[in-house]
Amino acid sequence: MEEFRSFVRSNVCLADYTRLGIGGTVEYFAEPESESQLLLLLDRCRYRNLSVRVIGAGSNVLVPNKGLAGIVISLNKPAFCTIEHNASSREPLITAGAGVKLVQFITEAVTFGLGGVEGLIGIPGTIGGVLCDNAGTSNDNIGQWVESVRVANLDGTISTLSKNEITFGYRSSSLDTGVILSAVFRLELDDVSELSKRMQKFWIVRKSQQPDSGLRLVMAFNSTKTGTSASDLIDQVNLKGTQIGGAVISDHNSNFIIVEPAINGNKNSEQNNSGRDIVNDIKRLIQLVQDRILEKTDVEIEPSLRVW
Ligand SMILES: Cc1cc2nc3c(=O)[nH]c(=O)nc-3n(C[C@H](O)[C@H](O)[C@H](O)COP(=O)(O)OP(=O)(O)OC[C@H]3O[C@@H](n4cnc5c(N)ncnc54)[C@H](O)[C@@H]3O)c2cc1C
C-alpha cells in the first residue's frame, strides 16, 4: 500500500469512526480524495485479495475488539460530499455524494423547495450508509426516492444503476456489494416554508423518541415483518434497562443499546471502560433479547446493527 500512503493508513482504530466509539483496528483505512484514487485502490485490493468494507457515519456497525483484516474505505473527503440541484430546471432532481450526511441532504433539499424526504430527518448516517441500509421510518424509506445510483464495483469499474435495477428491502438493499459513490433522487416540488415547518416537527418528534444525543448508542433491532416495533416487544418481555457488562438497554427507548456512561461521569472517556469487552456485552445483550422474545412471544426479531 506504499504507493497509496497519501490516503491509506495502516492499523487504524475504528472506534474513532463509529457512533459506539468501540472496536479494534483495521489493517488499512483509506480516505480517497477522488474517484480515480478510489478506483486505483479497488484495483489494488482485488489484486492483493484484500477484503473491502465501506464505512459511512458508523452509526450502524459493530467492530470486533480483535480488529479486522483488509481495508475499510471512508468517503469523507470533499469530492464525495457534494450536493447538486439545478434550480432553474423544473425537474425535482437532486444529486448527493455518498459522504453527505443525511441531515445536510434533507435540509438542503428543503431550502431548494424539494420535499418527500423530510420525514427521515434525525436518522443518523451518510447517503452511502442510508442507501445501503435503506434507512427509514414506519412510513417512508430513502430507497423510494431514488432515481439512480452510481457505484464503484470491486472490479474497479463504475456502474450507474437506475431505480429498476436496485432492490430496496426492509432496512436492506442490493447496493451492499460495491462502493456507492453518489445518488440522484427524484423528490417533489413544494413550498419552502411549509417544508421547513414539517421538517422541524419531524425533528422534534424524532429527538423525543431517541435517548440523549450525546450518548454512544446504536439502534439494535428492526421492527418485525408485521410491523410490531422492537421496543414494544422488548418492553413486553421486561428487558427495558437490562444491562450486561458495559452495554445497557435504554430506559428511554428500548430499541437502543447504550455504551454505559463511564463511572466517573465522563461518558466520552474510553479509559473508564478499559478492560471491558463491551463489543461482546452488546452481542450478548442482542442474543438475550432475541432469545427472550422468541421464548415469550414466539416472534423472531432481527438485529439492525451490522456486526463486522
Ligand atoms: C440514534 C440512532 C437512531 C437511528 N434511527 C434510525 C431510524 O429511525 N431508521 C433507520 O432505518 N435507521 C436508524 N438508525 C440506524 C442508522 O442510522 C442507519 O442504519 C444508517 O443507514 C447508517 O448510516 P451510516 O452512514 O452511519 O452507515 P454505517 O453505519 O457506516 O454503515 C452501514 C452499512 O452501510 C454500508 N455503507 C456505508 N457507506 C457506504 C457506501 N458509500 N457504499 C456502500 N456501502 C456503504 C456499510 O458498509 C454498512 O454495511 C439509527 C441509528 C442511531 C444510532
The ligand as an ORCA input file, in Angstrom:
! r2SCAN-3c Opt
* xyz 0 1
  C     -29.641      7.240     17.380
  C     -29.892      6.381     16.153
  C     -31.140      6.420     15.544
  C     -31.414      5.639     14.407
  N     -32.652      5.697     13.833
  C     -32.899      5.002     12.714
  C     -34.184      5.052     12.088
  O     -35.106      5.721     12.537
  N     -34.368      4.327     10.940
  C     -33.362      3.592     10.408
  O     -33.582      2.984      9.348
  N     -32.150      3.514     10.984
  C     -31.885      4.202     12.108
  N     -30.652      4.112     12.710
  C     -29.610      3.301     12.099
  C     -28.681      4.128     11.150
  O     -28.977      5.485     11.219
  C     -28.854      3.654      9.732
  O     -28.595      2.284      9.651
  C     -27.967      4.408      8.709
  O     -28.255      3.893      7.453
  C     -26.489      4.259      8.986
  O     -25.786      5.100      8.078
  P     -24.201      5.263      8.242
  O     -23.712      6.245      7.238
  O     -23.882      5.560      9.653
  O     -23.715      3.826      7.823
  P     -22.630      2.884      8.549
  O     -23.141      2.501      9.890
  O     -21.296      3.484      8.464
  O     -22.716      1.627      7.581
  C     -23.912      0.906      7.452
  C     -23.780     -0.018      6.243
  O     -23.704      0.783      5.056
  C     -22.528      0.431      4.333
  N     -22.044      1.639      3.646
  C     -21.804      2.849      4.183
  N     -21.413      3.702      3.217
  C     -21.376      3.009      2.062
  C     -21.029      3.324      0.712
  N     -20.617      4.540      0.335
  N     -21.103      2.338     -0.215
  C     -21.510      1.091      0.129
  N     -21.859      0.730      1.372
  C     -21.797      1.683      2.335
  C     -21.567     -0.096      5.367
  O     -20.611     -0.947      4.770
  C     -22.503     -0.845      6.285
  O     -22.786     -2.125      5.755
  C     -30.387      4.837     13.872
  C     -29.130      4.794     14.486
  C     -28.878      5.540     15.619
  C     -27.514      5.488     16.250
*
